[in-house]
């Protein structure tokens, strides 16, 4: 323990950076746990679609969507998201909606917009389409 204090005293910038990273990890973990938008696995997505009549909403580009997509998913283009035009999803306001992007990074902003628009059960696919493909799950391809 004494060596840790000596190291911190000799390398204040490195120690401050390490402490900042630890704090950011803790804050991010708490925010994810407290968020009404949950990140779900591929198995949980399948469960929500099959048992609770959930809808997969793919927010990738139309070209990517047409190339390969999850069965029965709907494409929501960027223009509609920007304009908060969720009319095509109105029938699913009280049903599970799972947002899917390429890697699971950009879906959170769309999920937040859906939540603000009154959709009650919004989730994200953890890892996006990459996790779906890596799990070897079925896709519709054209």
C-alpha positions as CSV (number, residue, x, y, z in Angstrom):
1,X,0.0,0.0,0.0
2,X,2.9,2.3,0.7
3,X,4.2,1.7,-2.8
4,X,0.9,2.9,-4.2
5,X,1.1,6.2,-2.4
6,X,4.8,6.6,-3.5
7,X,3.8,5.9,-7.1
8,X,0.9,8.3,-6.9
9,X,3.2,11.0,-5.5
10,X,5.8,10.5,-8.2
11,X,3.3,10.3,-11.0
12,X,0.4,12.7,-10.3
13,X,-0.9,13.0,-13.9
14,X,-1.0,9.2,-14.4
15,X,-2.7,8.7,-11.1
16,X,-5.3,11.4,-11.8
17,X,-6.0,9.8,-15.2
18,X,-6.4,6.4,-13.5
19,X,-8.7,7.8,-10.9
20,X,-10.8,9.6,-13.6
21,X,-11.2,6.4,-15.5
22,X,-12.4,4.5,-12.4
23,X,-14.9,7.2,-11.6
24,X,-16.2,7.2,-15.2
25,X,-16.7,3.4,-15.2
26,X,-18.6,3.6,-11.9
27,X,-20.8,6.5,-13.1
28,X,-21.5,4.7,-16.4
29,X,-22.4,1.5,-14.6
30,X,-24.8,3.3,-12.3
31,X,-26.4,5.1,-15.2
32,X,-27.0,1.9,-17.1
33,X,-28.5,0.2,-14.1
34,X,-30.8,3.2,-13.3
35,X,-31.9,3.8,-16.9
36,X,-35.5,2.8,-18.0
37,X,-33.9,1.6,-21.2
38,X,-32.4,-1.9,-20.7
39,X,-29.7,-3.5,-22.8
40,X,-30.8,-7.1,-23.6
41,X,-29.1,-10.1,-25.0
42,X,-30.0,-12.0,-28.2
43,X,-31.8,-14.6,-26.1
44,X,-33.9,-12.0,-24.3
45,X,-34.7,-10.4,-27.7
46,X,-36.0,-13.8,-28.9
47,X,-38.0,-14.2,-25.8
48,X,-39.6,-10.8,-26.1
49,X,-40.5,-11.3,-29.7
50,X,-41.9,-14.8,-29.3
51,X,-43.7,-14.5,-26.0
52,X,-44.6,-10.9,-25.6
53,X,-45.2,-9.9,-29.3
54,X,-42.2,-7.6,-29.3
55,X,-41.0,-5.7,-32.3
56,X,-37.4,-5.4,-33.5
57,X,-36.7,-1.9,-34.9
58,X,-33.6,-1.8,-37.1
59,X,-32.1,1.7,-37.3
60,X,-29.4,0.9,-39.8
61,X,-29.4,2.4,-43.3
62,X,-31.9,1.1,-45.7
63,X,-29.2,-0.5,-47.8
64,X,-27.8,-2.4,-44.7
65,X,-31.4,-3.4,-43.7
66,X,-32.2,-4.8,-47.2
67,X,-28.9,-6.7,-47.3
68,X,-29.5,-8.6,-44.0
69,X,-31.9,-8.2,-41.1
70,X,-33.6,-10.0,-38.2
71,X,-36.8,-11.8,-39.2
72,X,-39.9,-9.6,-39.0
73,X,-37.9,-6.5,-38.1
74,X,-38.9,-3.0,-39.2
75,X,-36.6,-0.4,-40.6
76,X,-36.8,3.1,-39.1
77,X,-34.8,5.5,-41.2
78,X,-32.7,8.3,-39.8
79,X,-35.0,11.0,-41.2
80,X,-38.0,9.7,-39.4
81,X,-36.0,9.5,-36.1
82,X,-34.8,13.1,-36.6
83,X,-38.4,14.3,-37.1
84,X,-39.8,12.1,-34.3
85,X,-42.0,10.4,-36.8
86,X,-42.9,7.2,-35.1
87,X,-46.4,6.8,-36.7
88,X,-45.4,3.3,-38.1
89,X,-44.8,2.1,-34.5
90,X,-48.0,3.5,-32.9
91,X,-49.6,0.0,-32.6
92,X,-46.6,-1.1,-30.5
93,X,-46.8,1.7,-27.9
94,X,-47.4,-0.7,-25.0
95,X,-45.5,-3.7,-26.4
96,X,-41.8,-4.4,-26.2
97,X,-39.7,-2.6,-28.8
98,X,-36.1,-3.6,-29.2
99,X,-33.8,-1.1,-31.0
100,X,-31.0,-2.6,-33.1
101,X,-28.1,-0.8,-34.8
102,X,-24.9,-2.1,-36.1
103,X,-22.8,-2.4,-32.9
104,X,-25.2,-1.3,-30.2
105,X,-23.8,2.2,-29.8
106,X,-26.1,4.5,-31.7
107,X,-29.4,2.8,-30.6
108,X,-29.5,4.5,-27.2
109,X,-30.4,8.0,-28.6
110,X,-33.3,6.5,-30.7
111,X,-34.5,4.5,-27.6
112,X,-34.5,7.7,-25.6
113,X,-36.6,9.5,-28.2
114,X,-39.1,6.6,-28.3
115,X,-39.3,6.7,-24.5
116,X,-40.0,10.5,-24.6
117,X,-42.7,9.8,-27.3
118,X,-44.6,7.6,-24.9
119,X,-43.4,4.1,-25.8
120,X,-43.3,2.2,-22.5
121,X,-41.1,-0.9,-23.1
122,X,-38.0,0.2,-25.0
123,X,-34.9,-1.9,-25.0
124,X,-31.6,-2.1,-26.9
125,X,-29.9,-5.2,-28.3
126,X,-26.5,-5.3,-26.6
127,X,-23.9,-5.4,-29.3
128,X,-26.4,-4.7,-32.0
129,X,-26.5,-6.7,-35.2
130,X,-22.9,-7.8,-34.7
131,X,-24.0,-9.8,-31.6
132,X,-26.9,-11.3,-33.5
133,X,-24.6,-12.4,-36.4
134,X,-21.9,-13.7,-34.0
135,X,-24.5,-15.8,-32.2
136,X,-25.3,-17.5,-35.5
137,X,-29.0,-16.5,-35.3
138,X,-31.2,-16.4,-38.4
139,X,-31.3,-13.5,-40.8
140,X,-33.3,-12.5,-43.8
141,X,-31.0,-11.9,-46.7
142,X,-31.7,-10.5,-50.2
